[in-house]
Amino acid sequence: MCEPLVQHLTQVFGHGGLMLHGGTPVKHRAKLVEQFQASDGPPFFVISVKAGGTGLTLTAANQVIHFDRWWNPAVENQATDRAYRIGQQNRVLVHKFITSGSVEERIDRMIHEKSKLAEDIVGSGEEWLGGLEMGQLRELVALNEE
């Protein structure tokens, strides 16, 4: 999906951009990020969610678009977090492309259900842990005899 997106965006912007995916060599990744972060860098950087989920700092970004949804919301969150780094000066907008009636729509629904379930069980952050009574805390961390 990355290549057709790069071709389309090149036509839209009238200027080429960058692309990073799982097959991009590690040495080349750093060069791509450096190019994108430059003040005169390219207008867009298409990154697959898996390749963009770790090890990147993209403070030059101001738009994050998820065009290929993942079953695990943490994977998308990690990819989004690449733009929310120390040194970020831009307001960052996150967009999620979802085609009605598609598998992406079902993935989106499932992600929302998983997030709601996690919120109901765990709450926001680690606050739920601090709210446990001492006996509940012991039970949580105690080894099971079985």
C-alpha positions as CSV (number, residue, x, y, z in Angstrom):
1,M,0.0,0.0,0.0
2,C,2.9,2.4,0.6
3,E,4.1,2.6,-3.0
4,P,0.7,3.6,-4.5
5,L,0.3,6.2,-1.7
6,V,3.8,7.6,-2.5
7,Q,2.8,7.9,-6.2
8,H,-0.4,9.6,-5.4
9,L,1.1,12.1,-2.9
10,T,3.9,12.9,-5.4
11,Q,1.2,14.0,-7.9
12,V,-0.7,15.9,-5.2
13,F,2.4,17.8,-3.9
14,G,4.2,18.0,-7.3
15,H,7.3,16.9,-5.4
16,G,8.6,13.5,-4.3
17,G,8.6,12.3,-0.7
18,L,10.0,9.5,1.3
19,M,8.9,5.9,2.1
20,L,9.9,3.5,4.9
21,H,8.7,0.0,5.3
22,G,9.8,-3.3,6.9
23,G,12.2,-4.0,4.0
24,T,14.1,-0.8,4.4
25,P,17.7,-1.5,5.6
26,V,18.4,-0.1,9.1
27,K,21.3,2.1,7.9
28,H,19.0,3.7,5.3
29,R,16.2,4.4,7.9
30,A,18.4,6.9,9.8
31,K,19.1,8.8,6.5
32,L,15.5,8.9,5.6
33,V,14.5,10.3,9.0
34,E,17.4,12.9,8.8
35,Q,16.1,14.0,5.4
36,F,12.5,14.3,6.6
37,Q,13.6,16.3,9.7
38,A,15.6,18.8,7.7
39,S,14.0,22.3,7.4
40,D,13.9,21.9,3.6
41,G,12.8,18.2,3.8
42,P,10.3,16.5,1.6
43,P,6.6,17.3,2.0
44,F,5.6,13.7,3.1
45,F,7.0,10.5,4.6
46,V,4.9,7.3,4.1
47,I,5.8,4.8,6.8
48,S,4.2,1.4,7.3
49,V,2.8,1.0,10.8
50,K,5.1,-1.8,11.7
51,A,8.3,-0.1,10.5
52,G,7.2,3.2,12.1
53,G,6.3,1.8,15.5
54,T,9.8,1.8,17.0
55,G,13.0,3.8,16.9
56,L,11.9,6.9,15.0
57,T,11.7,10.5,16.1
58,L,9.7,12.6,13.6
59,T,9.2,16.0,15.2
60,A,8.9,17.6,11.8
61,A,5.6,15.8,11.3
62,N,2.3,17.6,11.7
63,Q,0.0,15.0,10.2
64,V,-0.2,11.3,11.0
65,I,-2.4,9.2,8.8
66,H,-3.2,5.6,9.6
67,F,-4.3,4.0,6.3
68,D,-3.9,0.4,7.2
69,R,-5.4,-0.4,10.5
70,W,-3.9,-3.0,12.9
71,W,-5.7,-5.4,15.2
72,N,-3.6,-4.3,18.2
73,P,-4.3,-0.6,19.2
74,A,-0.8,-0.4,20.9
75,V,0.8,-0.8,17.5
76,E,-1.0,2.2,16.1
77,N,-0.4,4.2,19.3
78,Q,3.4,3.5,19.0
79,A,3.4,4.6,15.4
80,T,1.5,7.8,16.3
81,D,3.9,8.5,19.2
82,R,6.8,8.8,16.8
83,A,5.6,12.3,16.0
84,Y,4.9,13.2,19.7
85,R,8.5,13.5,20.9
86,I,10.6,15.9,22.9
87,G,11.3,18.8,20.6
88,Q,7.9,18.7,18.8
89,Q,6.9,22.2,18.0
90,N,4.0,21.5,15.7
91,R,0.4,20.7,16.5
92,V,0.0,17.1,15.3
93,L,-3.3,15.9,13.8
94,V,-4.0,12.1,13.6
95,H,-6.3,10.8,10.9
96,K,-7.5,7.2,10.5
97,F,-8.7,6.1,7.1
98,I,-11.6,3.7,7.3
99,T,-13.6,2.4,4.3
100,S,-17.2,1.7,5.2
101,G,-18.1,-2.0,5.1
102,S,-14.5,-3.1,5.0
103,V,-12.2,-5.1,7.2
104,E,-10.7,-1.8,8.4
105,E,-14.2,-0.8,9.7
106,R,-14.4,-4.0,11.7
107,I,-10.9,-3.6,13.0
108,D,-11.8,0.0,14.1
109,R,-14.8,-1.3,15.9
110,M,-12.8,-4.0,17.6
111,I,-10.0,-1.5,18.6
112,H,-12.7,0.7,20.2
113,E,-14.2,-2.3,22.1
114,K,-10.7,-3.4,23.3
115,S,-9.9,0.1,24.5
116,K,-13.2,0.4,26.3
117,L,-12.7,-3.0,27.9
118,A,-9.2,-2.1,29.0
119,E,-10.5,1.2,30.4
120,D,-13.3,-0.6,32.3
121,I,-10.9,-3.1,33.8
122,V,-7.7,-1.1,34.3
123,G,-8.9,2.5,34.2
124,S,-6.7,5.3,33.1
125,G,-2.9,4.6,33.5
126,E,-1.7,3.0,36.7
127,E,-4.3,4.8,38.9
128,W,-6.2,1.5,39.4
129,L,-3.1,0.0,41.1
130,G,-2.9,2.8,43.6
131,G,-6.6,2.3,44.5
132,L,-6.2,-1.3,45.6
133,E,-6.4,-2.2,49.2
134,M,-3.3,-3.9,50.7
135,G,-4.9,-7.4,50.6
136,Q,-5.9,-6.9,47.0
137,L,-2.4,-5.8,46.1
138,R,-0.9,-8.8,47.8
139,E,-3.3,-11.2,46.0
140,L,-2.4,-9.5,42.7
141,V,1.4,-10.0,43.1
142,A,1.5,-13.3,45.0
143,L,2.7,-16.4,43.3
144,N,0.0,-19.0,42.6
145,E,0.6,-22.3,44.4
146,E,-0.8,-24.2,41.4
